[in-house]
Amino acid sequence: MLVSKSHFTACALAAALSGVAGQSCAASASAQISNVRIELIDLDLNDQITPWIQYGYRDYAMNAMLNDGQEFQEIYWPGSVLLSKPYGEAAAMVSDGMMRSSVQISYSGQAGGDHFSAIGSDWRTFALSPNTQLRLTLSVSLQADHGQGESSRAVASIYGDVSAFDQSGTPEHFEDRLQNVSGARTVDYRSTLSTGQSAGSGTIGWAAYSYAQGRAAPVPEPASYAMLLAGLAAIGACRLRRRG
């Protein structure tokens, strides 16, 4: 079967344009919290009270999610979850002293505007002795990368509060959100909570969140349009010459 030059040129241009539009860079993000340490500091060495802390309710939680719950996995105890698709995945892991969440979109064109998210958290209640400072230290590692038209985000949230049992003194509170949308970031974090003359109760927790979204719709670059128009013009010229 014979194929005209103009038809062959049109097919070649269409294939080239499709190749340019289909190119994609992976979108990925990860958030890790590790080296978690809670120390007690005696603020009054003369009160004859040895600093103590008693933990109450503790909640581990982690989930991996596609498109805000279209598909998800979730558990509420130490362990890990994984949600995988042909074009990407989301995962989370939580254990004592460490947690990690990660998401990756490998083929943005196939994923379209889909987005993956994952989160791991550790939250607990406690009672704290009088004249005691609770010192929380931990390490945060955030990584986020994405191509044009994609997005990614890595977040670490840390929070805590304490107030006296007898409502004396001023309640203490901290809440910090560390975020990264491009490249790598490492933070050595520290915060404190203190009781006064009375013992107190409070909550403390930390969470690692990751998010990545694929390219919503491939859009050819201006150079690709120029190549297509030039090709169409060449096809038109060939047809005119054949008619002449």
Steps between C-alpha positions, in 0.01 A plus 500: 500500500633843404498779757513863387782723622251742654330223698834368622608850607176559689537168685862576589405843635216357705731238648764762584243727662357212699850410621568854624163527673539159664831574666473531878714530807413299809342680793603376843508602865606348828489609863684325780508561875765309694715510813198597711602564860305630801703619800387628839681793663460576871420873534511500883772292660372590850141372476602139574305377194666276245372592153256246359273456201208261462369427153132441444328442168730455201388503138708386206341565163607476139332500164576496129242663275421557131286798397365593845373154588418350162730221615672479838664282761498590869608346832519622859795312645876482427568362154480609139255555214553503123272607216640422156384577146679441166601867492575573866474408865453632853642346816524573872680335789487568875704343783629613838717806450468512121248553221511554127255579223580502129319542168616468141344544158718321246303575181326833518332463161333176610408640841338812354389726784493218756665568833641274770537588867635317805526584868640341813433638850570429866285676760483444876363644825707536817509618861810694609650565844512852654788736418601285205596585147423254221754537221420347159776457241477330161648503151297594193593417138286638218543432128282622211555494123274555202505595134313773318126471551536262795510578872640344816518588868660353813384615844586428862258614772600507868270610782458489875320659797493476878285656772486462880254258657379776737481758217775710660765669288488556125453207262790447259468405137707461185405413144746499211463411133816437297438483124698446183376516139830468315836339577621362833477645849626366832408649839607415855190599695451579871207629707414504869199492730515581873279456805486742794448426867230246414515183293338527158363307208543543129541355153794472266537366148666515162401409145672455162295581187586462130307602190556481123275583204549411137472731204132580443518502117804486270534833319742524205768766536508797256789339312285194439221713356752678276626164373145386426411822314820484295421142406144584400630786285741261327217257435292779348787607276548145376133470414505831312800387293327171419188686381713732291 
